[in-house]
């Protein structure tokens, strides 16, 4: 996909930051910069952070819930896969014409999910 004319105006990060700073400097107002992850370019524009509130402190203060390790649920399908016996009739979906066709398995088929 080709870049639009407006996108072509910002050819480098330095030029983008320069124009971003021009917009901020144009308005005579207090600037407030809030970010979850301060980056170098935001520190260059707004200065160093004046207040930091860590994730750990927010958990201690009961504003956030600490995350738990994920639970792994193993279903019978995930554990054992699918098994068809030799000669078993199965439905096979054909994406081209969106139809179900019946086939007989030529041999035992074991399909593991993972």
Secondary structure, DSSP 8 states (H G I E B T S, - for coil): ----HHHHH--SHHHHHHHHHHHHHHS-S------SS--HHHHHHH-S-S----HHHHHHTTSS-----------HHHHH-EEE-TT-EEEEEETTTTEEEEEE-SS-EEE---
